[in-house]
Amino acid sequence: MFIVKVPGINGERSKGCERTGNALLKVLKEEIYSNEQNVPVDISLLDLEEIHLDNSDLKLTNKLIYESSLETFETKPKTIFLGGDQSISYSILMAFKDYCKKENKKPCLIVFDSHADCIKTDKQFPASRSWLRKLIEEGFPKENILIVGMRNADREEIKFLRENRIRTLSMNPLSEDLNDMCDTIMEFSSGKELYVSVDIDFIDPAFAPATAFPEIGGLTSRQFLYLIDRIKKIKSLRGIDITEINEKEDKKFNNLTVKLGTKILAELL
């Protein structure tokens, strides 16, 4: 598994997220000895890279993320991208879209997020709450997008999702039968190249408090780790990002959110 640190942020509320990749790897090195499959975790053996970014220059930042991600998809079988805030997903997925087009493959996107991230924006480089709308407007095949766990979208976002027929899975069926919903997710991605975007606020803030837009009513950390274990077995999984963990704010919460992010990372290895 190839790991890329992408310390990109776009917005005041994201300050602190740019340090998350280093924070997760530090905890992985010092506190995680093996994952739940009893596979030893040795950080010295990991294939690591960082995209060095200047977040004051969004044009250059998005260019570097796009170019590095495109090369990664062309050369690596499977990659974990460590954010940053979720604005990084836009440029990564633009590269994923173009890679799939070049290889004549169908790109598929599954987003775990408590929000729709479809707020309208006129900005060239979208922030965390508008990146998905911009991606759809830029031609990512909307029939291949699934949003899981959305529980707070505004009227304009709901209208946009309905007009574009974006599929969603709400929290109630997830909670009622997690195993069945995992089957649904796997069926949705069948026959396609899969990318998974994880905004940590998908998980209930009782388990992941240090994030910009926490929303009550998410899954527990245990439930999400089960989801990750199922998803990582999908053979067509090409990339996954973990975003919106604010390492700076997490100091107030005994690094609970960083530790969860590290646990998710360890289970993906």
LINWOFEN-V603834 format. One record per backbone hydrogen bond with DSSP energy under -0.5 kcal/mol. NH is the residue of the N-H (numbers start at 0). CO is the residue of the C=O. Records with the same first field share a line. If there is no record, write none. Layout:
NH=CO ; CO
This chain:
1=77
2=46
3=79
4=48
5=3 ; 81
6=50
7=5
13=10
14=11
16=13
18=15
19=16
22=18
23=19
24=20
25=21
26=22
27=23
28=24
29=25
30=26
31=26 ; 27
32=30
34=38
37=34
39=37
40=32
41=39
42=40
44=41
45=42
46=0
47=45
48=2
50=4
51=49
52=50
54=52
56=53
57=55
60=56
61=57
62=58
63=59
64=60
65=61
66=62
67=63
68=64
69=65
70=66
71=67
72=68
73=69
74=70 ; 71
75=71
78=237
79=1
80=78 ; 239
81=3 ; 79
82=80 ; 241
83=7
84=7
87=84
88=85
89=86
90=86
91=87
92=88
93=89
94=90
95=91
96=92
97=93
98=94
99=95
100=96
101=97
102=98
103=100
104=99
106=104
107=192
108=143
109=194
110=145
111=109 ; 196
112=110 ; 147
118=128
125=123
127=9
129=126
130=126
131=116
132=116
133=129
134=130
135=131
136=132
137=133
138=135
139=134
143=140
144=141
145=108
146=166
147=110 ; 145
148=168
150=113
151=113
157=153
158=154
159=155
160=156
161=157
162=158
163=159
164=161
165=160
166=144
168=146
173=169
174=170
175=171
176=172
180=176
181=177
182=178
183=179
184=180
185=181
186=182
187=183
188=184
189=185 ; 186
191=188
192=105
193=191 ; 235
194=107
195=238
196=109
197=195 ; 240
198=111 ; 196
199=197 ; 242
201=198
202=199
203=218
206=203
207=203
210=208
213=210
218=201
223=219
224=220
225=221
226=222
227=223
228=224
229=225
230=226
231=227
232=229
233=230
234=232
236=233
237=193
238=193
239=78
240=195
241=80
242=197
243=83
245=209 ; 243
246=15 ; 244
249=245
250=247
251=248
252=249
253=250
254=249
255=252
258=254
259=255
260=256
261=257
262=258
263=259
264=260
265=261
266=262
267=263 ; 264
268=264 ; 265
